[in-house]
Amino acid sequence: MMLFSKKRLVFMFVITLLTSLVEIVSTINDAAPVVQVGQGGISLFYQFQSGGGTELIGTICYFLWFLLIPLLYSNQAIRARTNHFDYLLISRFQNSRDYWINVLKTNAILTFIWMLSILLLRALLVNLFYDPFYFERVLTKGTLYYIFEDDLLNMMVSIIFTCLGMVVLSTLILILGMYLKNYIIYLPSGLIISILLMVAPVILGTPLLEDHNSFIISTLSINAIIAPALQPVGRYAPTFNGGLVFLVSLLFYSLVCYLLFSLRLKLDKKNGF
């Protein structure tokens, strides 16, 4: 059930399309020439998810996605909450919990479609204008921190996992926004929270970044779910499977979302909302 402006939603998807085009065209233009047909396209596709490599515009767009997350839909829910317009919206439901669960579901669906659109557009344009994907090769441990050794299966799963991870990140941003009293502060929160969840595990866990303990830090880093099997954390190359790291990290951040959401509802009930 859409509770907020559909025009804004369409506008955000248009912004997404334009940003994707700029990112993809720029990255392809700056990419190294294809040495062996069928090998470069897949690597370039993964490069988008890991921050665009060293290409400036690609890196800027990578962080821009985090800034756009709350602007896609959830900012309207937080704005309604801060100006108390949500009182009227909640009246359509039996209680506040049902209203917010509806908001979370809508935000999750839109975020999944949003991220899937970005990934499919990248795959299409890389195939058309850089190098077609070639799916008969088998990945090796020394070249990629993978989920599955089969190239095609690995890419398909990584796309789905990335969309699910972005849904969890978007949900976390929305729930944290429910604790804010200022709508303006929420607007850049996607970028702030994302960077914090990338940097904090490394800083706080520096003594643990040795050998096998890098698994712990990898699962705490938000990179584990937004760039599954692409950005391991630790001084040594991990020997554990990227899919395992994703699942553990997804479970951890989902639990955090659940606890924060439950606490927020209890506080609202205590305050008479």
C-alpha positions in Angstrom: 0.0 0.0 0.0 1.5 3.3 -1.1 1.0 5.9 1.6 3.1 8.7 0.0 3.8 10.6 -3.2 4.1 8.4 -6.2 5.5 11.4 -8.2 8.5 11.6 -5.9 9.0 7.9 -6.3 9.0 8.1 -10.1 11.4 11.1 -9.8 13.8 9.1 -7.6 13.8 6.2 -10.1 14.6 8.7 -12.9 17.5 10.1 -10.9 18.7 6.5 -10.3 18.6 5.8 -14.1 20.6 9.0 -14.9 23.1 8.4 -12.2 23.5 4.8 -13.3 24.2 5.9 -16.9 26.8 8.4 -15.8 28.5 5.8 -13.6 28.5 3.1 -16.2 29.6 5.2 -19.2 32.4 6.8 -17.2 33.6 3.5 -15.8 33.6 1.8 -19.1 35.4 4.7 -20.8 38.2 4.5 -18.1 38.4 0.7 -18.0 41.4 -1.0 -19.3 41.1 -2.4 -22.9 39.9 -6.0 -23.0 42.8 -8.4 -23.3 40.7 -11.6 -23.7 37.1 -11.5 -24.9 34.7 -12.8 -22.3 36.9 -12.2 -19.3 36.8 -8.4 -18.7 33.0 -7.9 -18.5 32.4 -9.9 -15.4 35.3 -8.3 -13.6 34.1 -4.8 -14.5 30.6 -5.7 -13.3 31.9 -6.7 -9.9 34.0 -3.6 -9.8 30.9 -1.4 -9.7 29.8 -3.0 -6.4 33.2 -2.7 -4.8 33.4 1.1 -5.1 34.3 1.6 -8.8 37.9 0.8 -8.3 40.2 3.8 -8.6 37.9 5.6 -11.1 36.8 9.0 -9.5 33.3 9.2 -10.9 32.6 5.5 -10.2 33.7 6.0 -6.6 31.5 9.2 -6.2 28.5 7.3 -7.6 29.2 4.4 -5.3 28.8 6.6 -2.2 25.9 8.5 -3.9 23.8 5.3 -3.8 24.0 5.4 0.0 22.8 9.0 0.0 19.9 8.1 -2.2 18.6 5.2 -0.1 16.5 7.2 2.4 15.4 9.6 -0.4 13.8 6.8 -2.4 10.8 6.4 -0.1 11.5 6.3 3.7 12.2 10.0 4.0 8.5 10.7 3.5 7.7 8.4 6.4 10.2 10.1 8.7 8.9 13.5 7.6 5.4 12.5 8.4 6.6 11.3 11.8 8.4 14.5 12.7 5.5 16.7 11.7 3.0 14.3 13.3 1.2 13.8 10.0 1.6 10.1 10.7 -1.2 10.3 13.3 -3.6 10.6 10.4 -2.0 7.8 8.5 -2.0 5.5 11.5 -5.7 6.0 11.7 -6.1 3.8 8.6 -4.6 0.9 10.5 -5.5 -0.8 13.7 -2.4 0.5 15.5 1.0 2.1 15.1 2.8 -1.2 14.7 0.7 -2.2 11.7 1.3 1.2 10.1 5.1 1.0 10.5 5.3 -2.6 9.4 3.5 -1.5 6.2 6.0 1.3 5.7 8.9 -1.2 6.3 7.4 -3.7 3.8 6.9 -1.0 1.1 10.3 0.4 1.6 11.9 -3.1 1.4 10.0 -3.9 -1.9 10.9 -0.6 -3.5 14.6 -0.9 -2.4 14.9 -4.4 -3.8 13.4 -3.3 -7.2 15.6 -0.2 -7.1 18.8 -2.1 -6.5 17.9 -4.9 -9.0 17.2 -2.3 -11.7 20.7 -0.8 -11.1 22.5 -4.1 -11.3 20.6 -5.3 -14.4 21.3 -2.0 -16.1 25.0 -2.4 -15.3 25.1 -5.9 -16.6 23.3 -5.0 -19.8 25.5 -2.0 -20.7 28.7 -3.8 -19.8 27.7 -6.6 -22.1 26.8 -4.2 -24.9 29.5 -1.6 -24.8 32.5 -3.2 -23.0 32.8 -7.0 -23.1 30.1 -9.8 -23.2 29.9 -12.0 -20.2 31.4 -15.5 -20.6 30.1 -18.1 -18.2 32.1 -21.2 -18.9 35.0 -20.6 -16.7 35.4 -21.7 -13.1 36.6 -19.2 -10.4 39.6 -20.0 -8.4 40.4 -19.1 -4.8 43.3 -16.9 -5.6 41.4 -14.6 -8.0 38.1 -14.0 -6.2 36.6 -14.2 -2.8 33.6 -16.0 -4.2 30.2 -17.5 -3.2 30.1 -20.3 -5.8 32.9 -21.4 -8.0 30.7 -21.4 -11.1 30.8 -18.0 -12.8 27.1 -17.8 -13.8 25.8 -19.1 -10.5 28.1 -16.8 -8.6 26.9 -13.7 -10.4 23.2 -14.6 -10.1 23.4 -15.3 -6.4 25.6 -12.2 -5.8 22.9 -10.0 -7.5 20.1 -11.4 -5.3 22.3 -11.2 -2.2 23.2 -7.6 -3.0 19.5 -6.6 -3.4 18.7 -8.4 -0.1 21.6 -6.7 1.7 20.6 -3.3 0.4 17.0 -4.0 1.7 18.4 -4.7 5.2 20.6 -1.6 5.1 17.7 0.5 3.9 15.5 -0.9 6.7 18.2 -0.2 9.3 18.4 3.5 8.1 14.6 3.8 8.3 14.4 2.4 11.8 17.2 4.6 13.0 15.4 7.5 11.5 12.4 6.7 13.7 14.6 7.8 16.6 15.3 11.3 15.1 13.2 14.4 15.9 14.7 16.5 13.0 13.7 15.5 9.4 16.6 17.4 7.9 19.1 15.3 9.8 17.6 12.2 8.2 18.3 13.3 4.6 22.1 12.5 4.6 21.7 9.7 7.1 22.1 6.9 4.5 25.6 8.1 3.6 26.6 8.7 7.2 25.4 5.4 8.5 26.8 3.4 5.6 30.3 4.9 6.0 30.2 4.4 9.7 29.3 0.7 9.3 32.2 0.3 6.8 34.8 2.1 8.9 33.8 1.3 12.5 34.4 -2.5 12.4 37.9 -2.0 11.0 38.8 0.6 13.6 37.3 -1.1 16.6 38.5 -4.5 15.5 42.1 -3.7 14.5 43.5 -6.1 17.1 41.3 -8.9 15.6 42.4 -8.4 12.0 44.8 -11.2 12.3 44.4 -14.5 10.5 41.1 -16.3 11.1 39.6 -13.5 13.3 39.1 -11.5 10.1 35.9 -13.5 9.8 34.4 -11.7 12.8 35.2 -8.2 11.4 34.1 -9.2 7.9 30.6 -10.1 9.2 30.3 -6.9 11.2 31.2 -4.7 8.2 28.2 -3.6 6.1 30.2 -4.5 3.0 29.5 -8.1 3.7 25.8 -7.7 2.6 25.9 -4.7 0.2 28.9 -6.1 -1.7 28.8 -9.9 -0.9 32.0 -11.8 -1.5 33.7 -8.7 -2.9 35.2 -6.7 0.0 36.7 -9.0 2.7 38.2 -7.3 5.7 41.4 -8.4 7.2 45.1 -8.4 6.7 45.1 -11.9 5.2 43.1 -13.2 2.3 40.2 -15.0 3.8 39.8 -18.8 3.4 36.1 -18.8 4.3 33.3 -18.7 1.8 31.8 -15.3 0.9 28.3 -16.8 1.1 28.8 -17.8 4.7 29.9 -14.3 5.6 26.9 -12.8 3.9 24.4 -15.0 5.7 25.9 -14.4 9.1 26.1 -10.7 8.5 22.6 -10.6 7.2 21.3 -12.4 10.3 23.2 -10.0 12.5 21.9 -6.8 10.9 18.4 -8.2 10.7 18.5 -8.9 14.4 19.7 -5.4 15.0 16.8 -4.0 13.0 14.3 -6.2 14.9 15.6 -5.1 18.3 15.7 -1.4 17.4 12.3 -1.5 15.8 10.8 -3.3 18.9 12.4 -0.8 21.2 11.1 2.1 19.2 7.5 0.8 19.3 7.8 0.3 23.1 9.0 3.8 23.6 6.2 5.2 21.4 3.6 3.3 23.3 5.1 4.5 26.6 4.9 8.1 25.3 1.3 7.6 24.3 1.7 7.3 20.5 
